[in-house]
Structure formats: structure tokens, C-alpha cells
Amino acid sequence: MSKDHICYCFNYTEADIETDILKNRKSTIEERIKAEKKAGACECATKNPSGK
């Protein structure tokens, strides 16, 4: 499993998504990220090295 970051705001890695899929039969991480972004908790511009 890779430890490459997928989401710097909430510190999710490829390994987190793989584990989430194995546990839940789907990834719930995308839903969590969308909810947090909607709540204004996204800090991609400052935390993600590429600014995305």
C-alpha cells in the first residue's frame, strides 16, 4: 500500500483509501472530504504543495 497523499487537508493517503474500501466495500473518504469542504474546512491552497 502506498503512503502517497491524496488529500493534504485531511491527511488521507492511498493506503487510507485502500483500507477504507476493504472495510466498507467502498470508499467513504470522498464523502467525508466533500462534507468538510462544504463546511469550509478545506485548506488545499496552503497545505497541498501543488495548491490544488
PDB file of N, CA, C, O and CB in Angstrom:
ATOM      1  N   MET A   1       0.841  -1.188   0.000  1.00  0.00           N
ATOM      2  CA  MET A   1       0.000   0.000   0.000  1.00  0.00           C
ATOM      3  C   MET A   1       0.880   1.243   0.000  1.00  0.00           C
ATOM      4  O   MET A   1       1.903   1.306   0.683  1.00  0.00           O
ATOM      5  CB  MET A   1      -0.954   0.003   1.219  1.00  0.00           C
ATOM      6  N   SER A   2       0.466   2.202  -0.765  1.00  0.00           N
ATOM      7  CA  SER A   2       1.233   3.432  -0.907  1.00  0.00           C
ATOM      8  C   SER A   2       0.875   4.421   0.195  1.00  0.00           C
ATOM      9  O   SER A   2      -0.253   4.454   0.687  1.00  0.00           O
ATOM     10  CB  SER A   2       0.991   4.059  -2.281  1.00  0.00           C
ATOM     11  N   LYS A   3       1.852   5.211   0.561  1.00  0.00           N
ATOM     12  CA  LYS A   3       1.610   6.248   1.562  1.00  0.00           C
ATOM     13  C   LYS A   3       1.562   7.628   0.912  1.00  0.00           C
ATOM     14  O   LYS A   3       1.672   8.645   1.596  1.00  0.00           O
ATOM     15  CB  LYS A   3       2.697   6.210   2.648  1.00  0.00           C
ATOM     16  N   ASP A   4       1.395   7.661  -0.423  1.00  0.00           N
ATOM     17  CA  ASP A   4       1.295   8.936  -1.127  1.00  0.00           C
ATOM     18  C   ASP A   4       0.011   9.646  -0.714  1.00  0.00           C
ATOM     19  O   ASP A   4      -1.055   9.035  -0.630  1.00  0.00           O
ATOM     20  CB  ASP A   4       1.334   8.725  -2.663  1.00  0.00           C
ATOM     21  N   HIS A   5       0.130  10.937  -0.461  1.00  0.00           N
ATOM     22  CA  HIS A   5      -1.038  11.711  -0.053  1.00  0.00           C
ATOM     23  C   HIS A   5      -1.995  11.916  -1.215  1.00  0.00           C
ATOM     24  O   HIS A   5      -1.592  12.228  -2.336  1.00  0.00           O
ATOM     25  CB  HIS A   5      -0.610  13.059   0.516  1.00  0.00           C
ATOM     26  N   ILE A   6      -3.255  11.735  -0.920  1.00  0.00           N
ATOM     27  CA  ILE A   6      -4.342  12.024  -1.847  1.00  0.00           C
ATOM     28  C   ILE A   6      -4.961  13.358  -1.447  1.00  0.00           C
ATOM     29  O   ILE A   6      -5.321  14.167  -2.302  1.00  0.00           O
ATOM     30  CB  ILE A   6      -5.413  10.879  -1.848  1.00  0.00           C
ATOM     31  N   CYS A   7      -5.078  13.577  -0.158  1.00  0.00           N
ATOM     32  CA  CYS A   7      -5.682  14.799   0.369  1.00  0.00           C
ATOM     33  C   CYS A   7      -4.804  15.341   1.496  1.00  0.00           C
ATOM     34  O   CYS A   7      -4.683  14.730   2.558  1.00  0.00           O
ATOM     35  CB  CYS A   7      -7.137  14.534   0.874  1.00  0.00           C
ATOM     36  N   TYR A   8      -4.204  16.487   1.246  1.00  0.00           N
ATOM     37  CA  TYR A   8      -3.338  17.096   2.250  1.00  0.00           C
ATOM     38  C   TYR A   8      -4.143  17.788   3.349  1.00  0.00           C
ATOM     39  O   TYR A   8      -3.691  17.862   4.491  1.00  0.00           O
ATOM     40  CB  TYR A   8      -2.395  18.095   1.591  1.00  0.00           C
ATOM     41  N   CYS A   9      -5.317  18.289   3.019  1.00  0.00           N
ATOM     42  CA  CYS A   9      -6.137  18.985   4.016  1.00  0.00           C
ATOM     43  C   CYS A   9      -6.490  18.084   5.189  1.00  0.00           C
ATOM     44  O   CYS A   9      -6.428  18.489   6.350  1.00  0.00           O
ATOM     45  CB  CYS A   9      -7.411  19.513   3.374  1.00  0.00           C
ATOM     46  N   PHE A  10      -6.862  16.852   4.857  1.00  0.00           N
ATOM     47  CA  PHE A  10      -7.344  15.931   5.879  1.00  0.00           C
ATOM     48  C   PHE A  10      -6.413  14.742   6.059  1.00  0.00           C
ATOM     49  O   PHE A  10      -6.751  13.774   6.741  1.00  0.00           O
ATOM     50  CB  PHE A  10      -8.732  15.446   5.529  1.00  0.00           C
ATOM     51  N   ASN A  11      -5.240  14.823   5.443  1.00  0.00           N
ATOM     52  CA  ASN A  11      -4.155  13.863   5.624  1.00  0.00           C
ATOM     53  C   ASN A  11      -4.506  12.431   5.197  1.00  0.00           C
ATOM     54  O   ASN A  11      -4.104  11.472   5.855  1.00  0.00           O
ATOM     55  CB  ASN A  11      -3.738  13.858   7.060  1.00  0.00           C
ATOM     56  N   TYR A  12      -5.252  12.289   4.101  1.00  0.00           N
ATOM     57  CA  TYR A  12      -5.586  10.959   3.582  1.00  0.00           C
ATOM     58  C   TYR A  12      -4.546  10.509   2.570  1.00  0.00           C
ATOM     59  O   TYR A  12      -4.071  11.296   1.751  1.00  0.00           O
ATOM     60  CB  TYR A  12      -6.988  10.958   2.940  1.00  0.00           C
ATOM     61  N   THR A  13      -4.201   9.231   2.641  1.00  0.00           N
ATOM     62  CA  THR A  13      -3.238   8.642   1.716  1.00  0.00           C
ATOM     63  C   THR A  13      -3.926   7.576   0.867  1.00  0.00           C
ATOM     64  O   THR A  13      -5.069   7.197   1.119  1.00  0.00           O
ATOM     65  CB  THR A  13      -2.036   8.037   2.485  1.00  0.00           C
ATOM     66  N   GLU A  14      -3.198   7.101  -0.148  1.00  0.00           N
ATOM     67  CA  GLU A  14      -3.716   6.000  -0.959  1.00  0.00           C
ATOM     68  C   GLU A  14      -4.018   4.797  -0.064  1.00  0.00           C
ATOM     69  O   GLU A  14      -5.024   4.114  -0.256  1.00  0.00           O
ATOM     70  CB  GLU A  14      -2.704   5.611  -2.072  1.00  0.00           C
ATOM     71  N   ALA A  15      -3.156   4.545   0.902  1.00  0.00           N
ATOM     72  CA  ALA A  15      -3.351   3.417   1.821  1.00  0.00           C
ATOM     73  C   ALA A  15      -4.644   3.578   2.622  1.00  0.00           C
ATOM     74  O   ALA A  15      -5.344   2.596   2.870  1.00  0.00           O
ATOM     75  CB  ALA A  15      -2.152   3.291   2.777  1.00  0.00           C
ATOM     76  N   ASP A  16      -4.959   4.799   3.023  1.00  0.00           N
ATOM     77  CA  ASP A  16      -6.206   5.043   3.757  1.00  0.00           C
ATOM     78  C   ASP A  16      -7.419   4.676   2.904  1.00  0.00           C
ATOM     79  O   ASP A  16      -8.371   4.068   3.394  1.00  0.00           O
ATOM     80  CB  ASP A  16      -6.295   6.517   4.196  1.00  0.00           C
ATOM     81  N   ILE A  17      -7.375   5.047   1.633  1.00  0.00           N
ATOM     82  CA  ILE A  17      -8.490   4.755   0.735  1.00  0.00           C
ATOM     83  C   ILE A  17      -8.606   3.252   0.506  1.00  0.00           C
ATOM     84  O   ILE A  17      -9.708   2.704   0.510  1.00  0.00           O
ATOM     85  CB  ILE A  17      -8.314   5.489  -0.606  1.00  0.00           C
ATOM     86  N   GLU A  18      -7.473   2.589   0.305  1.00  0.00           N
ATOM     87  CA  GLU A  18      -7.491   1.137   0.112  1.00  0.00           C
ATOM     88  C   GLU A  18      -8.072   0.430   1.338  1.00  0.00           C
ATOM     89  O   GLU A  18      -8.883  -0.485   1.200  1.00  0.00           O
ATOM     90  CB  GLU A  18      -6.069   0.615  -0.176  1.00  0.00           C
ATOM     91  N   THR A  19      -7.667   0.846   2.514  1.00  0.00           N
ATOM     92  CA  THR A  19      -8.180   0.263   3.756  1.00  0.00           C
ATOM     93  C   THR A  19      -9.673   0.534   3.908  1.00  0.00           C
ATOM     94  O   THR A  19     -10.436  -0.344   4.312  1.00  0.00           O
ATOM     95  CB  THR A  19      -7.416   0.820   4.968  1.00  0.00           C
ATOM     96  N   ASP A  20     -10.082   1.755   3.582  1.00  0.00           N
ATOM     97  CA  ASP A  20     -11.487   2.140   3.665  1.00  0.00           C
ATOM     98  C   ASP A  20     -12.347   1.271   2.743  1.00  0.00           C
ATOM     99  O   ASP A  20     -13.433   0.837   3.127  1.00  0.00           O
ATOM    100  CB  ASP A  20     -11.655   3.626   3.306  1.00  0.00           C
ATOM    101  N   ILE A  21     -11.858   1.021   1.530  1.00  0.00           N
ATOM    102  CA  ILE A  21     -12.591   0.180   0.577  1.00  0.00           C
ATOM    103  C   ILE A  21     -12.699  -1.252   1.092  1.00  0.00           C
ATOM    104  O   ILE A  21     -13.760  -1.868   0.997  1.00  0.00           O
ATOM    105  CB  ILE A  21     -11.901   0.196  -0.802  1.00  0.00           C
ATOM    106  N   LEU A  22     -11.617  -1.777   1.631  1.00  0.00           N
ATOM    107  CA  LEU A  22     -11.653  -3.140   2.171  1.00  0.00           C
ATOM    108  C   LEU A  22     -12.630  -3.251   3.343  1.00  0.00           C
ATOM    109  O   LEU A  22     -13.332  -4.253   3.484  1.00  0.00           O
ATOM    110  CB  LEU A  22     -10.250  -3.571   2.618  1.00  0.00           C
ATOM    111  N   LYS A  23     -12.666  -2.231   4.164  1.00  0.00           N
ATOM    112  CA  LYS A  23     -13.522  -2.241   5.353  1.00  0.00           C
ATOM    113  C   LYS A  23     -14.997  -2.004   5.009  1.00  0.00           C
ATOM    114  O   LYS A  23     -15.878  -2.657   5.569  1.00  0.00           O
ATOM    115  CB  LYS A  23     -13.050  -1.182   6.340  1.00  0.00           C
ATOM    116  N   ASN A  24     -15.262  -1.076   4.093  1.00  0.00           N
ATOM    117  CA  ASN A  24     -16.636  -0.643   3.819  1.00  0.00           C
ATOM    118  C   ASN A  24     -17.184  -1.072   2.456  1.00  0.00           C
ATOM    119  O   ASN A  24     -18.324  -0.765   2.109  1.00  0.00           O
ATOM    120  CB  ASN A  24     -16.707   0.837   3.918  1.00  0.00           C
ATOM    121  N   ARG A  25     -16.358  -1.783   1.696  1.00  0.00           N
ATOM    122  CA  ARG A  25     -16.708  -2.201   0.331  1.00  0.00           C
ATOM    123  C   ARG A  25     -16.856  -1.028  -0.626  1.00  0.00           C
ATOM    124  O   ARG A  25     -17.271  -1.209  -1.771  1.00  0.00           O
ATOM    125  CB  ARG A  25     -17.992  -2.995   0.349  1.00  0.00           C
ATOM    126  N   LYS A  26     -16.526   0.153  -0.171  1.00  0.00           N
ATOM    127  CA  LYS A  26     -16.462   1.364  -0.986  1.00  0.00           C
ATOM    128  C   LYS A  26     -15.674   2.379  -0.173  1.00  0.00           C
ATOM    129  O   LYS A  26     -15.450   2.190   1.023  1.00  0.00           O
ATOM    130  CB  LYS A  26     -17.907   1.908  -1.369  1.00  0.00           C
ATOM    131  N   SER A  27     -15.261   3.439  -0.816  1.00  0.00           N
ATOM    132  CA  SER A  27     -14.547   4.471  -0.070  1.00  0.00           C
ATOM    133  C   SER A  27     -15.533   5.505   0.444  1.00  0.00           C
ATOM    134  O   SER A  27     -16.297   6.089  -0.324  1.00  0.00           O
ATOM    135  CB  SER A  27     -13.467   5.140  -0.948  1.00  0.00           C
ATOM    136  N   THR A  28     -15.509   5.722   1.737  1.00  0.00           N
ATOM    137  CA  THR A  28     -16.334   6.766   2.341  1.00  0.00           C
ATOM    138  C   THR A  28     -15.532   8.054   2.513  1.00  0.00           C
ATOM    139  O   THR A  28     -16.067   9.080   2.936  1.00  0.00           O
ATOM    140  CB  THR A  28     -16.888   6.297   3.699  1.00  0.00           C
ATOM    141  N   ILE A  29     -14.259   7.989   2.185  1.00  0.00           N
ATOM    142  CA  ILE A  29     -13.378   9.145   2.359  1.00  0.00           C
ATOM    143  C   ILE A  29     -13.804  10.307   1.469  1.00  0.00           C
ATOM    144  O   ILE A  29     -13.800  11.456   1.911  1.00  0.00           O
ATOM    145  CB  ILE A  29     -11.930   8.759   2.057  1.00  0.00           C
ATOM    146  N   GLU A  30     -14.172  10.024   0.221  1.00  0.00           N
ATOM    147  CA  GLU A  30     -14.605  11.097  -0.679  1.00  0.00           C
ATOM    148  C   GLU A  30     -15.805  11.835  -0.096  1.00  0.00           C
ATOM    149  O   GLU A  30     -15.874  13.062  -0.168  1.00  0.00           O
ATOM    150  CB  GLU A  30     -14.953  10.532  -2.070  1.00  0.00           C
ATOM    151  N   GLU A  31     -16.742  11.099   0.475  1.00  0.00           N
ATOM    152  CA  GLU A  31     -17.914  11.712   1.100  1.00  0.00           C
ATOM    153  C   GLU A  31     -17.503  12.608   2.263  1.00  0.00           C
ATOM    154  O   GLU A  31     -18.038  13.704   2.432  1.00  0.00           O
ATOM    155  CB  GLU A  31     -18.892  10.631   1.586  1.00  0.00           C
ATOM    156  N   ARG A  32     -16.545  12.133   3.067  1.00  0.00           N
ATOM    157  CA  ARG A  32     -16.066  12.928   4.208  1.00  0.00           C
ATOM    158  C   ARG A  32     -15.378  14.201   3.732  1.00  0.00           C
ATOM    159  O   ARG A  32     -15.585  15.273   4.300  1.00  0.00           O
ATOM    160  CB  ARG A  32     -15.099  12.101   5.075  1.00  0.00           C
ATOM    161  N   ILE A  33     -14.556  14.080   2.685  1.00  0.00           N
ATOM    162  CA  ILE A  33     -13.852  15.250   2.160  1.00  0.00           C
ATOM    163  C   ILE A  33     -14.858  16.272   1.639  1.00  0.00           C
ATOM    164  O   ILE A  33     -14.737  17.462   1.931  1.00  0.00           O
ATOM    165  CB  ILE A  33     -12.865  14.841   1.039  1.00  0.00           C
ATOM    166  N   LYS A  34     -15.844  15.824   0.876  1.00  0.00           N
ATOM    167  CA  LYS A  34     -16.861  16.736   0.335  1.00  0.00           C
ATOM    168  C   LYS A  34     -17.613  17.449   1.452  1.00  0.00           C
ATOM    169  O   LYS A  34     -17.866  18.650   1.358  1.00  0.00           O
ATOM    170  CB  LYS A  34     -17.850  15.971  -0.553  1.00  0.00           C
ATOM    171  N   ALA A  35     -17.973  16.725   2.503  1.00  0.00           N
ATOM    172  CA  ALA A  35     -18.694  17.328   3.627  1.00  0.00           C
ATOM    173  C   ALA A  35     -17.835  18.373   4.333  1.00  0.00           C
ATOM    174  O   ALA A  35     -18.324  19.446   4.687  1.00  0.00           O
ATOM    175  CB  ALA A  35     -19.132  16.245   4.625  1.00  0.00           C
ATOM    176  N   GLU A  36     -16.563  18.063   4.535  1.00  0.00           N
ATOM    177  CA  GLU A  36     -15.660  19.010   5.194  1.00  0.00           C
ATOM    178  C   GLU A  36     -15.434  20.251   4.328  1.00  0.00           C
ATOM    179  O   GLU A  36     -15.391  21.370   4.841  1.00  0.00           O
ATOM    180  CB  GLU A  36     -14.315  18.335   5.508  1.00  0.00           C
ATOM    181  N   LYS A  37     -15.289  20.053   3.015  1.00  0.00           N
ATOM    182  CA  LYS A  37     -15.115  21.196   2.108  1.00  0.00           C
ATOM    183  C   LYS A  37     -16.354  22.079   2.129  1.00  0.00           C
ATOM    184  O   LYS A  37     -16.249  23.305   2.146  1.00  0.00           O
ATOM    185  CB  LYS A  37     -14.827  20.715   0.666  1.00  0.00           C
ATOM    186  N   LYS A  38     -17.524  21.456   2.128  1.00  0.00           N
ATOM    187  CA  LYS A  38     -18.777  22.204   2.167  1.00  0.00           C
ATOM    188  C   LYS A  38     -18.882  23.019   3.454  1.00  0.00           C
ATOM    189  O   LYS A  38     -19.459  24.106   3.464  1.00  0.00           O
ATOM    190  CB  LYS A  38     -19.974  21.250   2.042  1.00  0.00           C
ATOM    191  N   ALA A  39     -18.321  22.485   4.534  1.00  0.00           N
ATOM    192  CA  ALA A  39     -18.340  23.175   5.827  1.00  0.00           C
ATOM    193  C   ALA A  39     -17.250  24.247   5.926  1.00  0.00           C
ATOM    194  O   ALA A  39     -17.140  24.932   6.942  1.00  0.00           O
ATOM    195  CB  ALA A  39     -18.173  22.166   6.958  1.00  0.00           C
ATOM    196  N   GLY A  40     -16.437  24.389   4.853  1.00  0.00           N
ATOM    197  CA  GLY A  40     -15.401  25.418   4.835  1.00  0.00           C
ATOM    198  C   GLY A  40     -14.085  25.000   5.449  1.00  0.00           C
ATOM    199  O   GLY A  40     -13.255  25.849   5.772  1.00  0.00           O
ATOM    200  N   ALA A  41     -13.879  23.701   5.618  1.00  0.00           N
ATOM    201  CA  ALA A  41     -12.666  23.221   6.282  1.00  0.00           C
ATOM    202  C   ALA A  41     -11.529  22.891   5.316  1.00  0.00           C
ATOM    203  O   ALA A  41     -10.519  22.325   5.733  1.00  0.00           O
ATOM    204  CB  ALA A  41     -12.990  22.005   7.096  1.00  0.00           C
ATOM    205  N   CYS A  42     -11.671  23.231   4.047  1.00  0.00           N
ATOM    206  CA  CYS A  42     -10.643  22.923   3.055  1.00  0.00           C
ATOM    207  C   CYS A  42      -9.491  23.928   3.135  1.00  0.00           C
ATOM    208  O   CYS A  42      -9.712  25.139   3.169  1.00  0.00           O
ATOM    209  CB  CYS A  42     -11.248  22.917   1.640  1.00  0.00           C
ATOM    210  N   GLU A  43      -8.258  23.408   3.165  1.00  0.00           N
ATOM    211  CA  GLU A  43      -7.073  24.260   3.195  1.00  0.00           C
ATOM    212  C   GLU A  43      -6.090  23.860   2.101  1.00  0.00           C
ATOM    213  O   GLU A  43      -4.876  23.963   2.274  1.00  0.00           O
ATOM    214  CB  GLU A  43      -6.394  24.189   4.567  1.00  0.00           C
ATOM    215  N   CYS A  44      -6.635  23.397   0.965  1.00  0.00           N
ATOM    216  CA  CYS A  44      -5.778  22.916  -0.124  1.00  0.00           C
ATOM    217  C   CYS A  44      -4.750  23.962  -0.564  1.00  0.00           C
ATOM    218  O   CYS A  44      -3.594  23.629  -0.825  1.00  0.00           O
ATOM    219  CB  CYS A  44      -6.635  22.511  -1.315  1.00  0.00           C
ATOM    220  N   ALA A  45      -5.166  25.202  -0.643  1.00  0.00           N
ATOM    221  CA  ALA A  45      -4.274  26.254  -1.128  1.00  0.00           C
ATOM    222  C   ALA A  45      -3.024  26.404  -0.269  1.00  0.00           C
ATOM    223  O   ALA A  45      -1.981  26.827  -0.767  1.00  0.00           O
ATOM    224  CB  ALA A  45      -5.013  27.570  -1.179  1.00  0.00           C
ATOM    225  N   THR A  46      -3.116  26.064   1.012  1.00  0.00           N
ATOM    226  CA  THR A  46      -1.957  26.212   1.888  1.00  0.00           C
ATOM    227  C   THR A  46      -1.283  24.893   2.237  1.00  0.00           C
ATOM    228  O   THR A  46      -0.075  24.870   2.472  1.00  0.00           O
ATOM    229  CB  THR A  46      -2.366  26.902   3.146  1.00  0.00           C
ATOM    230  N   LYS A  47      -2.029  23.798   2.279  1.00  0.00           N
ATOM    231  CA  LYS A  47      -1.456  22.516   2.697  1.00  0.00           C
ATOM    232  C   LYS A  47      -0.946  21.651   1.554  1.00  0.00           C
ATOM    233  O   LYS A  47       0.005  20.890   1.736  1.00  0.00           O
ATOM    234  CB  LYS A  47      -2.471  21.750   3.459  1.00  0.00           C
ATOM    235  N   ASN A  48      -1.564  21.754   0.373  1.00  0.00           N
ATOM    236  CA  ASN A  48      -1.157  20.934  -0.762  1.00  0.00           C
ATOM    237  C   ASN A  48      -0.011  21.628  -1.491  1.00  0.00           C
ATOM    238  O   ASN A  48      -0.143  22.787  -1.885  1.00  0.00           O
ATOM    239  CB  ASN A  48      -2.354  20.676  -1.724  1.00  0.00           C
ATOM    240  N   PRO A  49       1.102  20.939  -1.674  1.00  0.00           N
ATOM    241  CA  PRO A  49       2.250  21.559  -2.344  1.00  0.00           C
ATOM    242  C   PRO A  49       1.929  22.086  -3.745  1.00  0.00           C
ATOM    243  O   PRO A  49       2.559  23.040  -4.201  1.00  0.00           O
ATOM    244  CB  PRO A  49       3.376  20.563  -2.437  1.00  0.00           C
ATOM    245  N   SER A  50       0.956  21.478  -4.433  1.00  0.00           N
ATOM    246  CA  SER A  50       0.602  21.949  -5.771  1.00  0.00           C
ATOM    247  C   SER A  50      -0.497  23.010  -5.730  1.00  0.00           C
ATOM    248  O   SER A  50      -0.850  23.571  -6.767  1.00  0.00           O
ATOM    249  CB  SER A  50       0.157  20.778  -6.638  1.00  0.00           C
ATOM    250  N   GLY A  51      -1.039  23.290  -4.548  1.00  0.00           N
ATOM    251  CA  GLY A  51      -2.061  24.319  -4.397  1.00  0.00           C
ATOM    252  C   GLY A  51      -3.431  23.911  -4.890  1.00  0.00           C
ATOM    253  O   GLY A  51      -4.279  24.768  -5.142  1.00  0.00           O
ATOM    254  N   LYS A  52      -3.664  22.607  -5.032  1.00  0.00           N
ATOM    255  CA  LYS A  52      -4.963  22.114  -5.526  1.00  0.00           C
ATOM    256  C   LYS A  52      -5.743  21.448  -4.421  1.00  0.00           C
ATOM    257  O   LYS A  52      -6.856  20.974  -4.650  1.00  0.00           O
ATOM    258  CB  LYS A  52      -4.771  21.133  -6.684  1.00  0.00           C
TER     259      LYS A  52
END
